[in-house]
């Protein structure tokens, strides 16, 4: 394990005893109706988990949080509702198309439900619906049994979750450093910055680019196929940029990095080597995760930790990258990787192989809390992304608002995810009309889904 990451890695009872007094009184033969009624006031008599059934799935789409985020609500036959979230930037249809496959299922059987629908997810945003449903099922199961989600995952490794803050890009490194220092002044203990070829694309001699290639063409072409390479002059300019950042924030705080541009693997190696002096916490997605052999080539030629994972669906492709030694750390997005339990499984496999796990996130507090519970229950966790520090109403989207202190999210002990949507605030920030309106048009969507004969 590379030195930067090596340095970084390193209550509630499952059942309440609310009826104890009444039971004791009954054993002595003098329990009264009043005694029993008083005892039951602390018991969730509304829910009988073994008989819980899904009856509906509805959606409310939030805008500018800072991304577009579809929140789903799953209703049940016992009045309980659970919430999940389709990944930022994805379509609500990814969740709605699953509705008829969910009706009648017991959401407490989270893994059974997940296995039934996981064939309808795929990498990146296409996994959004499956992951949203999985989150909502955990929320419902926690509410039904009266326990927080982390407890059902095996309990806590930590009661607070370290956050890292992404920060929009300034053209000057010193100015960017000041932006990051503002994050530190707000208590953030782990930073992330975007820097790449868009900073130098107008500088003569900084890049070799096919003549006539547009920014859009480059953005829609996978890195090895753009024909774009960074010159020594370009490397020197980016080196100076990161040096400007470090001159403001110092060398002590972890500084991770992303969005270098779609450049060839040899340019990636040159850039990574130039960054070694700045002790970056990681360099993220230098090449697409599908090219594990290229990622390994980069990792083998630099001491900067190499990381990927935000667009990978399910455990299997993480296993391949870890087994081939292509990554120093992984970075799943819980709303793409398969949800809460699958992400914990991914983290546990990485843990067994000495690989730490950071978590990508850019959504509302619903998905945020799903991440917090997963991070609390996963031993090799490093840090969770918080993409909404500059959105003043973000925390008010739910009640109670997530508690963030000195750069850490506190892990709640309330049942399920521990939060509920705040109708007034969510309605004020809808992307389209409709706050969890009925969706009968999805009730009878059908196909023969079996994958084998």
C-alpha positions in Angstrom: 0.0 0.0 0.0 1.3 3.5 -0.9 2.5 5.6 2.1 -0.3 8.2 1.9 -3.1 5.7 2.2 -1.3 3.6 4.7 -1.2 6.5 7.1 -4.9 7.2 6.6 -6.3 3.7 7.2 -5.8 2.8 10.2 -25.8 1.6 21.5 -27.9 0.9 20.6 -29.5 -2.4 21.6 -31.1 -4.3 18.7 -34.3 -4.8 20.7 -36.1 -2.5 23.2 -37.3 -3.8 26.5 -40.4 -1.6 26.6 -42.6 -4.5 27.8 -40.3 -5.7 30.6 -42.3 -4.0 33.4 -45.6 -5.4 32.3 -44.1 -8.9 31.8 -42.7 -8.8 35.3 -46.0 -7.7 36.8 -47.8 -10.5 34.9 -45.4 -13.1 36.4 -46.3 -12.0 39.9 -50.0 -12.2 39.0 -51.1 -8.6 39.5 -50.7 -7.0 36.0 -53.5 -4.7 35.1 -54.9 -3.4 31.8 -53.4 0.0 32.7 -49.9 -1.6 33.2 -50.1 -3.3 29.8 -51.3 -0.2 28.0 -48.5 1.9 29.5 -45.9 -0.7 28.5 -47.1 -0.9 24.9 -46.8 2.9 24.4 -43.1 2.3 23.8 -43.6 -0.6 21.3 -44.1 -0.1 17.5 -47.4 -2.0 17.4 -48.2 -0.5 14.0 -45.7 -2.8 12.3 -45.6 -6.6 12.2 -42.4 -7.1 10.1 -43.2 -10.6 8.9 -46.5 -9.3 7.3 -45.1 -6.1 5.8 -45.8 -5.7 2.1 -44.9 -3.1 -0.5 -48.0 -1.4 -1.9 -46.7 1.6 -3.9 -43.7 3.5 -5.2 -43.7 7.2 -5.8 -41.2 9.9 -6.7 -40.3 13.5 -6.1 -37.4 15.0 -8.2 -35.3 17.6 -6.5 -33.2 20.1 -8.5 -29.9 21.9 -7.8 -28.9 19.9 -4.7 -26.4 20.7 -6.4 -27.5 17.9 -8.9 -30.9 16.7 -10.1 -31.9 13.9 -7.6 -35.0 11.7 -7.8 -36.2 10.7 -4.3 -38.4 7.6 -4.1 -40.9 6.7 -1.5 -42.0 3.1 -1.0 -45.3 2.6 0.9 -46.5 -0.5 2.7 -49.7 -2.1 3.9 -48.9 -1.1 7.5 -48.6 2.6 7.1 -44.8 2.6 7.1 -42.9 4.4 4.3 -39.3 4.1 3.3 -37.1 6.5 1.3 -34.3 6.0 -1.2 -32.7 8.1 -3.9 -31.8 7.5 -7.6 -28.3 8.6 -8.3 -27.7 12.3 -9.2 -28.3 13.1 -12.8 -30.2 9.9 -13.5 -33.8 9.4 -14.6 -36.7 8.6 -12.2 -37.7 6.0 -14.7 -34.9 3.7 -13.5 -36.9 3.3 -10.3 -40.5 3.5 -11.6 -39.9 0.7 -14.0 -39.3 -1.6 -11.0 -42.6 -0.8 -9.3 -44.7 -3.8 -10.5 -41.8 -6.1 -9.6 -41.9 -4.8 -6.0 -45.6 -4.8 -5.2 -46.4 -7.5 -2.6 -42.8 -8.1 -1.6 -41.7 -7.8 2.0 -39.2 -4.9 2.1 -37.6 -6.5 5.3 -36.3 -9.2 3.0 -33.8 -6.7 1.6 -31.4 -9.1 -0.1 -34.2 -11.1 -1.7 -35.7 -8.0 -3.2 -32.3 -6.8 -4.3 -31.6 -10.1 -6.1 -34.9 -9.9 -7.8 -34.3 -6.5 -9.3 -30.5 -6.2 -9.7 -30.6 -7.5 -13.3 -32.3 -4.2 -14.2 -29.3 -2.1 -13.0 -26.0 -1.5 -14.9 -23.0 0.7 -14.4 -23.1 4.4 -13.6 -26.5 6.1 -13.5 -28.3 3.0 -14.9 -28.0 1.4 -11.5 -29.9 4.3 -9.9 -33.3 2.7 -9.6 -32.1 -0.6 -8.1 -29.9 1.2 -5.6 -32.7 3.6 -4.6 -35.1 0.7 -3.9 -32.4 -1.1 -1.9 -31.9 2.1 0.3 -35.7 2.4 0.8 -36.0 -1.3 1.9 -33.3 -0.8 4.5 -35.1 2.3 5.7 -38.3 0.3 6.0 -36.7 -2.7 7.7 -35.1 -0.4 10.3 -38.4 1.3 11.0 -40.2 -2.0 11.3 -37.7 -3.4 13.8 -37.0 -0.1 15.5 -33.2 0.0 14.8 -30.8 2.1 12.7 -29.6 0.6 9.4 -26.0 0.3 10.6 -27.1 -2.1 13.4 -28.6 -4.5 10.8 -25.3 -4.4 8.9 -23.4 -5.7 12.0 -23.0 -2.6 14.0 -20.6 0.4 14.1 -16.9 0.8 13.5 -17.3 4.5 14.1 -20.0 6.9 15.4 -19.0 9.7 13.2 -18.0 9.7 9.5 -15.2 11.8 8.0 -16.3 14.0 5.1 -14.2 15.3 2.2 -15.2 18.4 0.3 -15.1 18.8 -3.5 -14.5 22.4 -4.5 -15.2 24.1 -7.8 -12.2 25.1 -9.9 -10.4 28.4 -10.0 -8.0 29.2 -12.8 -5.2 30.2 -10.5 -3.6 27.7 -8.0 -3.3 30.2 -5.2 -6.9 31.3 -5.6 -7.9 27.7 -5.6 -5.9 27.2 -2.4 -7.8 30.0 -0.8 -11.1 28.3 -1.7 -9.9 25.1 -0.1 -8.6 27.0 3.0 -12.2 28.2 3.4 -13.3 24.6 3.5 -10.7 23.9 6.3 -12.0 27.0 8.2 -15.4 25.3 8.1 -14.0 22.2 9.8 -13.3 20.1 6.7 -10.3 17.8 7.4 -9.9 16.2 3.9 -10.0 18.1 0.6 -10.5 17.4 -3.0 -9.6 19.5 -6.0 -10.3 19.3 -9.8 -7.3 20.2 -12.0 -6.6 19.1 -15.6 -6.2 20.0 -19.2 -9.0 22.5 -19.3 -6.9 24.8 -17.2 -4.2 24.9 -19.9 -6.0 24.2 -23.2 -5.6 27.8 -24.3 -1.9 28.0 -23.5 0.3 27.6 -26.6 2.5 24.6 -26.4 0.8 23.0 -23.3 -1.2 20.3 -25.2 -1.0 18.2 -28.3 -4.6 18.0 -29.6 -5.9 16.8 -33.0 -6.6 19.9 -35.0 -10.3 20.8 -35.1 -11.3 18.5 -32.1 -13.9 20.2 -30.0 -14.3 20.1 -26.2 -17.5 18.1 -26.6 -15.9 15.6 -28.9 -13.2 15.1 -26.3 -15.6 14.8 -23.4 -17.6 12.0 -25.2 -14.5 10.0 -26.2 -12.8 7.6 -23.8 -9.4 8.8 -22.7 -7.1 6.4 -24.7 -8.8 7.4 -28.0 -8.8 11.2 -27.9 -5.2 11.6 -29.2 -4.6 14.2 -26.6 -1.3 14.4 -24.8 0.2 16.8 -22.3 3.6 18.4 -23.2 6.4 19.0 -20.7 5.2 22.7 -20.6 1.7 21.6 -19.7 3.0 19.3 -16.9 5.0 22.2 -15.5 2.0 24.5 -15.5 -0.2 21.9 -13.6 2.7 21.3 -11.2 2.8 25.0 -10.5 -1.0 25.1 -10.1 -1.0 22.4 -7.4 2.1 23.9 -5.8 0.1 27.2 -5.4 -2.7 25.2 -3.6 -0.2 23.6 -1.2 1.4 27.0 -0.5 -1.9 28.1 1.0 -3.3 24.9 2.7 0.0 23.4 3.7 1.3 19.8 3.2 -0.4 18.4 6.3 -4.1 18.1 5.1 -4.9 15.3 2.7 -5.5 16.6 -0.9 -7.2 14.3 -3.4 -7.8 15.1 -7.0 -10.0 14.4 -10.0 -11.0 15.6 -13.5 -7.7 15.6 -15.3 -9.2 15.4 -18.8 -9.3 12.7 -21.4 -5.6 12.1 -22.0 -3.5 9.1 -23.0 -2.0 6.7 -20.4 1.5 8.0 -20.9 0.5 11.5 -20.1 -1.3 10.2 -17.1 2.0 8.7 -15.9 3.9 11.9 -16.5 1.3 13.9 -14.6 1.2 11.5 -11.7 5.0 11.5 -11.4 5.0 15.3 -11.3 2.4 15.3 -8.5 4.4 13.0 -6.2 6.1 15.9 -4.5 2.7 17.3 -3.5 1.8 14.1 -1.6 -1.7 13.8 -3.1 -4.1 11.5 -1.2 -5.2 10.0 -4.6 -5.6 10.7 -8.3 -9.1 9.6 -9.4 -10.3 8.1 -12.7 -7.2 8.9 -14.7 -8.5 6.4 -17.2 -11.9 4.7 -17.4 -12.3 1.9 -14.9 -13.0 -0.6 -17.7 -9.3 -0.4 -18.7 -7.9 -2.1 -15.5 -4.6 -3.0 -17.3 -4.0 0.7 -18.1 -4.8 1.7 -14.6 -2.3 -0.8 -13.3 0.3 0.5 -15.7 -0.2 4.0 -14.1 -0.2 2.6 -10.6 3.0 0.7 -11.2 4.8 3.8 -12.4 4.0 6.3 -9.6 3.8 6.6 -5.8 0.6 8.6 -5.9 -2.3 6.4 -4.9 -4.6 5.5 -7.9 -8.3 5.3 -7.3 -11.5 4.5 -9.2 -15.0 3.1 -8.7 -17.8 5.7 -8.7 -19.4 4.3 -11.9 -19.0 0.5 -11.1 -22.1 -1.6 -10.5 -21.9 -4.6 -8.2 -18.9 -6.2 -6.4 -17.5 -8.3 -9.3 -15.7 -5.5 -11.2 -14.2 -4.1 -8.0 -12.9 -7.6 -7.3 -11.2 -7.7 -10.7 -9.4 -4.4 -10.2 -8.3 -5.2 -6.6 -7.1 -8.7 -7.6 -5.0 -7.3 -10.5 -3.4 -4.6 -8.3 -4.8 -1.8 -10.5 -6.0 0.4 -7.6 -4.5 1.6 -4.3 -8.0 2.6 -3.1 -11.6 2.2 -4.2 -14.3 4.8 -4.5 -17.8 3.4 -4.9 -20.9 5.6 -5.2 -23.5 3.8 -3.2 -26.2 4.9 -5.6 -24.4 3.1 -8.4 -22.5 0.2 -6.7 -25.6 -1.7 -5.7 -26.9 0.0 -2.5 -26.0 -0.2 1.1 -25.3 -3.9 1.6 -23.5 -4.4 -1.7 -21.2 -1.4 -0.9 -20.4 -2.9 2.5 -19.5 -6.2 0.7 -17.3 -4.3 -1.7 -15.6 -2.6 1.2 -15.1 -5.8 3.1 -13.5 -7.5 0.1 -11.2 -4.5 -0.3 -10.4 -4.7 3.4 -9.2 -8.3 3.1 -6.8 -7.2 0.4 -5.4 -4.1 2.2 -7.3 -1.6 0.1 -9.1 1.3 1.7 -12.5 2.7 0.6 -13.5 6.3 0.1 -17.1 6.9 -1.0 -18.3 9.1 -3.8 -21.6 11.0 -3.3 -23.4 14.0 -4.8 -27.1 13.9 -3.8 -29.7 14.9 -1.2 -29.6 14.0 2.6 -31.6 10.8 1.8 -28.7 9.2 0.0 -26.2 10.9 2.2 -27.6 9.1 5.3 -27.6 5.8 3.4 -23.9 6.4 2.9 -23.3 7.4 6.5 -24.8 4.2 7.8 -22.7 2.1 5.3 -19.5 4.0 6.2 -20.2 3.5 9.9 -20.4 -0.2 9.4 -17.4 -0.7 7.1 -14.0 -1.0 8.7 -11.7 0.2 5.9 -13.7 3.4 5.2 -11.6 6.6 4.8 -13.9 9.5 3.8 -17.2 10.4 2.3 -17.7 13.1 -0.3 -19.9 16.0 0.6 -20.8 17.8 -2.6 -23.4 20.3 -1.2 -21.5 22.6 1.2 -22.4 25.5 -0.9 -26.2 24.7 -1.0 -27.7 26.5 2.0 -31.0 24.7 2.0 -29.5 21.2 1.5 -29.7 20.0 5.1 -33.3 21.3 5.4 -34.6 18.9 2.8 -35.0 16.3 5.6 -36.0 16.3 9.3 -34.0 16.2 11.4 -31.2 17.7 9.3 -27.9 15.7 9.2 -25.7 16.7 12.1 -22.2 17.7 10.8 -19.6 18.8 13.3 -16.0 19.7 12.6 -15.9 17.9 9.2 -17.7 14.7 10.4 -21.3 13.5 10.0 -22.7 12.1 13.2 -24.2 8.6 12.8 -27.9 8.7 14.1 -29.4 6.1 16.3 -33.0 6.7 15.0 -34.7 3.7 13.2 -34.0 3.2 9.5 -32.0 5.9 7.8 -32.9 8.3 10.6 -34.4 11.1 8.5 -37.7 12.0 6.7 -38.3 14.4 3.8 -39.3 17.9 4.8 -42.4 18.5 2.6 -42.2 22.3 2.6 -38.5 22.4 1.6 -38.7 19.6 -0.9 -41.7 21.2 -2.6 -39.8 24.5 -2.9 -37.0 22.8 -4.8 -38.7 20.4 -7.2 -37.4 20.1 -10.7 -40.9 19.2 -12.0 -44.4 19.2 -10.5 -45.4 16.4 -8.2 -44.6 15.6 -4.6 -44.9 11.8 -4.3 -47.9 11.7 -6.5 -49.6 8.4 -7.4 -48.0 6.4 -10.3 -50.7 4.0 -11.4 -49.3 3.9 -15.0 -46.5 1.7 -13.7 -48.7 -0.8 -11.8 -49.1 -3.2 -14.7 -45.7 -3.0 -16.4 -44.7 -6.6 -17.1 -42.2 -8.9 -18.8 -40.8 -12.4 -18.4 -37.6 -11.5 -16.5 -36.0 -14.9 -15.9 -32.4 -15.0 -17.1 -32.2 -18.7 -17.6 -34.1 -21.5 -19.3 
